[in-house]
Amino acid sequence: MRNAALEQEFEKIRFLFFPRWDRKRQWRVKLVSDLDGALGLCEREQYTIYLTFVPKNDKERAVLIHEICHAVTNDYHGRKWFSRMVKAVERARELGFENLAKELLDDVKIYGFRLEYDMEMEEEIMTRRKVYNKIRDVARDCPDLTFGQIVDFVRSFCQMSLKQFFKRFPKARVAYIRGKEEAHVSSMGQSCMRPKALCERSSLPSLARETLCIDRIGKRGRPARNHIGPKQR
């Protein structure tokens, strides 16, 4: 029964937080009695995640997400693992799981990341939220604009190439589709007044200052090199 409950929790976390991971369904989760004091362990060569408990609260679910982040990236608590944890925090907040997001943030601190990494995580989450909201808002208010036109408008203030933009903001099209859906529901049959700034490229900087507030986010300096403490699980 406990193994079945663990499998159910694993599938739920996989579906909500890692929908594009492990499409071949190679990874498994197993319940064990002891891991030399650790709560969880990711064995990449065996495609297996070991836990000493069945997650029943957000603190324990954070451990499972932590180990899946290792499965997605590597065995170390370094930059790649940290970046994937950022995405997990962002996703938890999108779903309204604020306590789970807090547990994930606390988990990052345990592994020796300096304060500037915590600040960068919060800044990255807020930046993504602003960009996605702006894409959605413009798509809703100006339904005659194409996805490419809106992306070009937004990324012109991020100072990013198209490749860099989509790498940092992979859910841009999802935000665009949501904006289109909102326009269909709330503005059906009504003409849309396109902002003057979108019609005249020379006016774009003033609109950006008023509504975007993300100037030069693509030029942020890299943080100090991460300090990794002893490997813990």
DOLUMDREN-394494 format. One record per residue (C-alpha): residue number from 1; residue in one letter; x, y, z. Coordinates in pm, 1 decimal, m for minus. Layout:
N
<atom n="NUM" res="A" c1="X" c2="Y" c3="Z"/>
...
end
This chain:
233
<atom n="1" res="M" c1="0.0" c2="0.0" c3="0.0"/>
<atom n="2" res="R" c1="280.0" c2="244.0" c3="87.1"/>
<atom n="3" res="N" c1="454.3" c2="175.9" c3="m242.8"/>
<atom n="4" res="A" c1="131.9" c2="244.6" c3="m430.2"/>
<atom n="5" res="A" c1="88.4" c2="573.0" c3="m240.7"/>
<atom n="6" res="L" c1="446.5" c2="668.2" c3="m322.8"/>
<atom n="7" res="E" c1="394.5" c2="593.1" c3="m691.6"/>
<atom n="8" res="Q" c1="79.7" c2="804.6" c3="m690.5"/>
<atom n="9" res="E" c1="262.3" c2="1099.3" c3="m532.5"/>
<atom n="10" res="F" c1="552.1" c2="1058.3" c3="m775.7"/>
<atom n="11" res="E" c1="317.2" c2="1065.8" c3="m1074.9"/>
<atom n="12" res="K" c1="140.4" c2="1374.7" c3="m942.1"/>
<atom n="13" res="I" c1="468.2" c2="1565.0" c3="m894.1"/>
<atom n="14" res="R" c1="592.1" c2="1451.0" c3="m1234.5"/>
<atom n="15" res="F" c1="271.8" c2="1569.5" c3="m1403.0"/>
<atom n="16" res="L" c1="259.3" c2="1908.4" c3="m1228.4"/>
<atom n="17" res="F" c1="628.4" c2="2004.3" c3="m1221.1"/>
<atom n="18" res="F" c1="812.8" c2="1798.2" c3="m1483.5"/>
<atom n="19" res="P" c1="564.8" c2="1724.9" c3="m1766.6"/>
<atom n="20" res="R" c1="832.5" c2="1705.7" c3="m2039.5"/>
<atom n="21" res="W" c1="1081.1" c2="1500.5" c3="m1840.0"/>
<atom n="22" res="D" c1="1131.9" c2="1125.7" c3="m1883.8"/>
<atom n="23" res="R" c1="893.5" c2="1077.6" c3="m2174.6"/>
<atom n="24" res="K" c1="1018.0" c2="720.8" c3="m2214.3"/>
<atom n="25" res="R" c1="904.0" c2="650.1" c3="m1856.5"/>
<atom n="26" res="Q" c1="1238.6" c2="505.7" c3="m1752.9"/>
<atom n="27" res="W" c1="1251.7" c2="654.7" c3="m1403.5"/>
<atom n="28" res="R" c1="1104.1" c2="486.7" c3="m1097.5"/>
<atom n="29" res="V" c1="1066.6" c2="573.9" c3="m730.2"/>
<atom n="30" res="K" c1="1127.3" c2="322.2" c3="m452.5"/>
<atom n="31" res="L" c1="1063.7" c2="322.8" c3="m79.6"/>
<atom n="32" res="V" c1="1353.8" c2="209.5" c3="141.6"/>
<atom n="33" res="S" c1="1404.4" c2="192.0" c3="517.0"/>
<atom n="34" res="D" c1="1739.3" c2="371.3" c3="535.0"/>
<atom n="35" res="L" c1="1973.2" c2="585.4" c3="321.6"/>
<atom n="36" res="D" c1="2253.9" c2="640.3" c3="574.4"/>
<atom n="37" res="G" c1="2064.9" c2="927.6" c3="730.7"/>
<atom n="38" res="A" c1="1952.0" c2="1092.5" c3="406.2"/>
<atom n="39" res="L" c1="1585.8" c2="1142.1" c3="322.8"/>
<atom n="40" res="G" c1="1621.1" c2="1085.9" c3="m50.6"/>
<atom n="41" res="L" c1="1871.7" c2="971.1" c3="m309.8"/>
<atom n="42" res="C" c1="1885.2" c2="996.8" c3="m689.1"/>
<atom n="43" res="E" c1="2066.5" c2="712.5" c3="m867.1"/>
<atom n="44" res="R" c1="2099.8" c2="833.9" c3="m1224.6"/>
<atom n="45" res="E" c1="2260.3" c2="516.0" c3="m1357.3"/>
<atom n="46" res="Q" c1="1970.8" c2="309.3" c3="m1223.7"/>
<atom n="47" res="Y" c1="1702.4" c2="561.6" c3="m1324.5"/>
<atom n="48" res="T" c1="1570.9" c2="536.9" c3="m970.1"/>
<atom n="49" res="I" c1="1485.1" c2="779.9" c3="m692.2"/>
<atom n="50" res="Y" c1="1490.4" c2="637.0" c3="m339.1"/>
<atom n="51" res="L" c1="1291.5" c2="785.7" c3="m51.6"/>
<atom n="52" res="T" c1="1261.8" c2="681.2" c3="311.8"/>
<atom n="53" res="F" c1="901.8" c2="804.2" c3="337.9"/>
<atom n="54" res="V" c1="582.9" c2="860.5" c3="143.8"/>
<atom n="55" res="P" c1="541.5" c2="1239.2" c3="95.3"/>
<atom n="56" res="K" c1="243.6" c2="1364.2" c3="294.9"/>
<atom n="57" res="N" c1="322.2" c2="1734.8" c3="333.7"/>
<atom n="58" res="D" c1="497.3" c2="2015.6" c3="145.2"/>
<atom n="59" res="K" c1="830.1" c2="1968.5" c3="324.1"/>
<atom n="60" res="E" c1="842.2" c2="1605.3" c3="214.4"/>
<atom n="61" res="R" c1="721.8" c2="1687.1" c3="m137.2"/>
<atom n="62" res="A" c1="1008.0" c2="1935.6" c3="m161.8"/>
<atom n="63" res="V" c1="1249.6" c2="1646.4" c3="m102.7"/>
<atom n="64" res="L" c1="1098.0" c2="1452.6" c3="m392.2"/>
<atom n="65" res="I" c1="1116.3" c2="1757.0" c3="m619.7"/>
<atom n="66" res="H" c1="1475.0" c2="1810.4" c3="m507.1"/>
<atom n="67" res="E" c1="1570.7" c2="1458.1" c3="m615.5"/>
<atom n="68" res="I" c1="1386.3" c2="1483.3" c3="m947.4"/>
<atom n="69" res="C" c1="1579.9" c2="1804.5" c3="m1015.2"/>
<atom n="70" res="H" c1="1894.4" c2="1592.7" c3="m978.4"/>
<atom n="71" res="A" c1="1749.5" c2="1341.4" c3="m1222.7"/>
<atom n="72" res="V" c1="1681.6" c2="1620.3" c3="m1471.9"/>
<atom n="73" res="T" c1="2026.9" c2="1782.6" c3="m1433.4"/>
<atom n="74" res="N" c1="2312.0" c2="1607.4" c3="m1252.0"/>
<atom n="75" res="D" c1="2427.6" c2="1476.1" c3="m912.7"/>
<atom n="76" res="Y" c1="2561.5" c2="1807.7" c3="m785.8"/>
<atom n="77" res="H" c1="2406.6" c2="2103.5" c3="m606.3"/>
<atom n="78" res="G" c1="2545.8" c2="2343.6" c3="m862.8"/>
<atom n="79" res="R" c1="2422.9" c2="2594.3" c3="m1114.6"/>
<atom n="80" res="K" c1="2213.6" c2="2353.6" c3="m1326.0"/>
<atom n="81" res="W" c1="2038.9" c2="2204.4" c3="m1025.3"/>
<atom n="82" res="F" c1="1979.4" c2="2552.8" c3="m884.5"/>
<atom n="83" res="S" c1="1825.2" c2="2674.0" c3="m1212.9"/>
<atom n="84" res="R" c1="1585.9" c2="2378.5" c3="m1219.3"/>
<atom n="85" res="M" c1="1486.2" c2="2446.8" c3="m860.4"/>
<atom n="86" res="V" c1="1406.7" c2="2806.4" c3="m965.8"/>
<atom n="87" res="K" c1="1162.4" c2="2669.3" c3="m1220.5"/>
<atom n="88" res="A" c1="1006.5" c2="2443.5" c3="m957.6"/>
<atom n="89" res="V" c1="956.7" c2="2739.2" c3="m722.8"/>
<atom n="90" res="E" c1="798.3" c2="2938.5" c3="m1003.0"/>
<atom n="91" res="R" c1="568.3" c2="2651.1" c3="m1093.7"/>
<atom n="92" res="A" c1="463.1" c2="2603.6" c3="m729.6"/>
<atom n="93" res="R" c1="363.0" c2="2968.8" c3="m714.2"/>
<atom n="94" res="E" c1="173.1" c2="2944.2" c3="m1042.7"/>
<atom n="95" res="L" c1="m26.5" c2="2658.3" c3="m891.6"/>
<atom n="96" res="G" c1="m89.4" c2="2851.8" c3="m570.6"/>
<atom n="97" res="F" c1="132.9" c2="2625.3" c3="m357.7"/>
<atom n="98" res="E" c1="301.8" c2="2907.9" c3="m166.7"/>
<atom n="99" res="N" c1="409.0" c2="2689.7" c3="125.3"/>
<atom n="100" res="L" c1="570.5" c2="2438.5" c3="m109.7"/>
<atom n="101" res="A" c1="752.3" c2="2724.4" c3="m284.7"/>
<atom n="102" res="K" c1="885.5" c2="2836.3" c3="55.7"/>
<atom n="103" res="E" c1="1004.8" c2="2484.7" c3="137.1"/>
<atom n="104" res="L" c1="1190.2" c2="2467.2" c3="m194.9"/>
<atom n="105" res="L" c1="1356.6" c2="2803.1" c3="m129.2"/>
<atom n="106" res="D" c1="1460.5" c2="2688.2" c3="218.3"/>
<atom n="107" res="D" c1="1600.5" c2="2370.4" c3="66.1"/>
<atom n="108" res="V" c1="1829.7" c2="2571.4" c3="m160.0"/>
<atom n="109" res="K" c1="1972.9" c2="2756.9" c3="140.3"/>
<atom n="110" res="I" c1="2066.1" c2="2431.5" c3="311.9"/>
<atom n="111" res="Y" c1="2311.0" c2="2345.9" c3="35.9"/>
<atom n="112" res="G" c1="2536.1" c2="2644.4" c3="87.1"/>
<atom n="113" res="F" c1="2415.7" c2="2895.7" c3="m171.4"/>
<atom n="114" res="R" c1="2510.7" c2="3246.7" c3="m70.5"/>
<atom n="115" res="L" c1="2251.2" c2="3515.0" c3="m9.6"/>
<atom n="116" res="E" c1="2296.9" c2="3665.5" c3="m354.1"/>
<atom n="117" res="Y" c1="2174.1" c2="3338.3" c3="m501.7"/>
<atom n="118" res="D" c1="1851.9" c2="3365.1" c3="m301.7"/>
<atom n="119" res="M" c1="1811.1" c2="3721.8" c3="m424.0"/>
<atom n="120" res="E" c1="1881.7" c2="3613.2" c3="m782.2"/>
<atom n="121" res="M" c1="1620.5" c2="3338.7" c3="m757.4"/>
<atom n="122" res="E" c1="1354.2" c2="3585.8" c3="m646.7"/>
<atom n="123" res="E" c1="1461.4" c2="3834.2" c3="m916.0"/>
<atom n="124" res="E" c1="1451.9" c2="3568.1" c3="m1187.1"/>
<atom n="125" res="I" c1="1103.3" c2="3456.5" c3="m1082.9"/>
<atom n="126" res="M" c1="972.0" c2="3813.8" c3="m1078.0"/>
<atom n="127" res="T" c1="1133.3" c2="3892.1" c3="m1414.9"/>
<atom n="128" res="R" c1="972.8" c2="3590.7" c3="m1581.1"/>
<atom n="129" res="R" c1="637.7" c2="3680.5" c3="m1430.8"/>
<atom n="130" res="K" c1="660.3" c2="4037.9" c3="m1563.7"/>
<atom n="131" res="V" c1="754.0" c2="3923.5" c3="m1913.6"/>
<atom n="132" res="Y" c1="481.0" c2="3659.7" c3="m1933.3"/>
<atom n="133" res="N" c1="223.2" c2="3905.1" c3="m1799.1"/>
<atom n="134" res="K" c1="326.9" c2="4165.8" c3="m2055.8"/>
<atom n="135" res="I" c1="298.5" c2="3917.8" c3="m2344.8"/>
<atom n="136" res="R" c1="m43.9" c2="3809.6" c3="m2220.1"/>
<atom n="137" res="D" c1="m163.4" c2="4167.9" c3="m2173.1"/>
<atom n="138" res="V" c1="m54.6" c2="4281.5" c3="m2520.5"/>
<atom n="139" res="A" c1="m204.8" c2="3969.5" c3="m2682.8"/>
<atom n="140" res="R" c1="m532.7" c2="4038.8" c3="m2502.0"/>
<atom n="141" res="D" c1="m546.5" c2="4412.6" c3="m2572.3"/>
<atom n="142" res="C" c1="m413.9" c2="4394.7" c3="m2930.3"/>
<atom n="143" res="P" c1="m543.1" c2="4069.8" c3="m3082.2"/>
<atom n="144" res="D" c1="m443.8" c2="4179.3" c3="m3432.8"/>
<atom n="145" res="L" c1="m75.2" c2="4149.7" c3="m3342.0"/>
<atom n="146" res="T" c1="101.1" c2="3821.8" c3="m3418.0"/>
<atom n="147" res="F" c1="304.6" c2="3623.7" c3="m3167.8"/>
<atom n="148" res="G" c1="625.4" c2="3721.2" c3="m3347.4"/>
<atom n="149" res="Q" c1="541.1" c2="4092.4" c3="m3335.4"/>
<atom n="150" res="I" c1="471.0" c2="4081.5" c3="m2963.1"/>
<atom n="151" res="V" c1="789.1" c2="3886.6" c3="m2890.3"/>
<atom n="152" res="D" c1="996.3" c2="4133.1" c3="m3093.6"/>
<atom n="153" res="F" c1="838.3" c2="4419.6" c3="m2901.4"/>
<atom n="154" res="V" c1="906.2" c2="4268.5" c3="m2557.2"/>
<atom n="155" res="R" c1="1256.1" c2="4137.4" c3="m2626.3"/>
<atom n="156" res="S" c1="1368.0" c2="4472.2" c3="m2767.5"/>
<atom n="157" res="F" c1="1375.5" c2="4595.6" c3="m2406.7"/>
<atom n="158" res="C" c1="1534.5" c2="4277.6" c3="m2273.8"/>
<atom n="159" res="Q" c1="1823.8" c2="4332.3" c3="m2516.9"/>
<atom n="160" res="M" c1="1822.8" c2="3963.8" c3="m2611.9"/>
<atom n="161" res="S" c1="1847.8" c2="3772.3" c3="m2933.5"/>
<atom n="162" res="L" c1="1549.4" c2="3558.7" c3="m3032.0"/>
<atom n="163" res="K" c1="1733.7" c2="3242.6" c3="m2921.8"/>
<atom n="164" res="Q" c1="1826.9" c2="3392.9" c3="m2585.1"/>
<atom n="165" res="F" c1="1472.1" c2="3514.7" c3="m2528.6"/>
<atom n="166" res="F" c1="1307.6" c2="3175.9" c3="m2585.1"/>
<atom n="167" res="K" c1="1571.7" c2="3000.6" c3="m2375.9"/>
<atom n="168" res="R" c1="1500.3" c2="3227.7" c3="m2080.7"/>
<atom n="169" res="F" c1="1125.5" c2="3256.8" c3="m2136.8"/>
<atom n="170" res="P" c1="1015.2" c2="2916.8" c3="m2274.2"/>
<atom n="171" res="K" c1="648.8" c2="2974.1" c3="m2183.7"/>
<atom n="172" res="A" c1="614.6" c2="3287.5" c3="m2396.9"/>
<atom n="173" res="R" c1="374.3" c2="3120.4" c3="m2639.8"/>
<atom n="174" res="V" c1="161.3" c2="2989.2" c3="m2353.4"/>
<atom n="175" res="A" c1="127.1" c2="3346.5" c3="m2223.7"/>
<atom n="176" res="Y" c1="35.2" c2="3461.3" c3="m2575.3"/>
<atom n="177" res="I" c1="m235.1" c2="3193.9" c3="m2609.2"/>
<atom n="178" res="R" c1="m381.2" c2="3286.4" c3="m2270.8"/>
<atom n="179" res="G" c1="m398.5" c2="3648.8" c3="m2377.4"/>
<atom n="180" res="K" c1="m578.3" c2="3550.7" c3="m2696.8"/>
<atom n="181" res="E" c1="m825.6" c2="3342.3" c3="m2498.5"/>
<atom n="182" res="E" c1="m894.0" c2="3633.8" c3="m2262.7"/>
<atom n="183" res="A" c1="m947.4" c2="3864.3" c3="m2562.3"/>
<atom n="184" res="H" c1="m1196.7" c2="3618.0" c3="m2710.4"/>
<atom n="185" res="V" c1="m1393.0" c2="3592.4" c3="m2386.4"/>
<atom n="186" res="S" c1="m1394.4" c2="3956.2" c3="m2275.2"/>
<atom n="187" res="S" c1="m1366.8" c2="4154.9" c3="m2597.7"/>
<atom n="188" res="M" c1="m1561.9" c2="3953.2" c3="m2851.9"/>
<atom n="189" res="G" c1="m1719.2" c2="4184.5" c3="m3107.4"/>
<atom n="190" res="Q" c1="m1532.6" c2="4490.2" c3="m2983.6"/>
<atom n="191" res="S" c1="m1262.1" c2="4669.6" c3="m3176.3"/>
<atom n="192" res="C" c1="m923.8" c2="4695.2" c3="m3011.8"/>
<atom n="193" res="M" c1="m743.9" c2="5024.8" c3="m2980.1"/>
<atom n="194" res="R" c1="m380.8" c2="4946.5" c3="m3047.5"/>
<atom n="195" res="P" c1="m141.4" c2="5143.8" c3="m2820.6"/>
<atom n="196" res="K" c1="25.0" c2="5422.8" c3="m3012.9"/>
<atom n="197" res="A" c1="364.5" c2="5293.4" c3="m2903.3"/>
<atom n="198" res="L" c1="306.7" c2="4966.5" c3="m3083.8"/>
<atom n="199" res="C" c1="220.6" c2="5148.1" c3="m3404.1"/>
<atom n="200" res="E" c1="513.9" c2="5385.5" c3="m3392.9"/>
<atom n="201" res="R" c1="845.1" c2="5222.2" c3="m3311.6"/>
<atom n="202" res="S" c1="987.1" c2="5557.9" c3="m3206.4"/>
<atom n="203" res="S" c1="741.9" c2="5562.5" c3="m2914.0"/>
<atom n="204" res="L" c1="829.1" c2="5220.5" c3="m2776.7"/>
<atom n="205" res="P" c1="1080.2" c2="5335.4" c3="m2511.5"/>
<atom n="206" res="S" c1="821.1" c2="5549.3" c3="m2331.7"/>
<atom n="207" res="L" c1="572.4" c2="5260.2" c3="m2323.2"/>
<atom n="208" res="A" c1="838.8" c2="5029.8" c3="m2189.5"/>
<atom n="209" res="R" c1="923.9" c2="5265.7" c3="m1905.9"/>
<atom n="210" res="E" c1="558.9" c2="5289.0" c3="m1806.6"/>
<atom n="211" res="T" c1="450.2" c2="4927.5" c3="m1833.5"/>
<atom n="212" res="L" c1="735.3" c2="4681.1" c3="m1871.7"/>
<atom n="213" res="C" c1="995.4" c2="4776.1" c3="m1610.2"/>
<atom n="214" res="I" c1="1243.5" c2="4512.9" c3="m1723.0"/>
<atom n="215" res="D" c1="1501.1" c2="4726.4" c3="m1902.5"/>
<atom n="216" res="R" c1="1838.9" c2="4562.1" c3="m1943.9"/>
<atom n="217" res="I" c1="1740.9" c2="4235.5" c3="m1773.2"/>
<atom n="218" res="G" c1="1945.2" c2="4056.3" c3="m2033.8"/>
<atom n="219" res="K" c1="2253.5" c2="4250.2" c3="m1926.6"/>
<atom n="220" res="R" c1="2250.2" c2="4154.1" c3="m1559.6"/>
<atom n="221" res="G" c1="2592.2" c2="4061.9" c3="m1435.6"/>
<atom n="222" res="R" c1="2655.0" c2="3704.7" c3="m1335.0"/>
<atom n="223" res="P" c1="2647.9" c2="3647.9" c3="m959.1"/>
<atom n="224" res="A" c1="2954.3" c2="3556.7" c3="m761.8"/>
<atom n="225" res="R" c1="3063.4" c2="3200.5" c3="m807.4"/>
<atom n="226" res="N" c1="2846.0" c2="2971.4" c3="m603.8"/>
<atom n="227" res="H" c1="2975.9" c2="2831.0" c3="m280.5"/>
<atom n="228" res="I" c1="2874.8" c2="2470.4" c3="m247.0"/>
<atom n="229" res="G" c1="2886.6" c2="2308.2" c3="89.6"/>
<atom n="230" res="P" c1="2932.4" c2="1935.8" c3="156.4"/>
<atom n="231" res="K" c1="2712.7" c2="1721.8" c3="m62.7"/>
<atom n="232" res="Q" c1="2397.8" c2="1639.3" c3="127.4"/>
<atom n="233" res="R" c1="2081.9" c2="1458.5" c3="44.6"/>
end
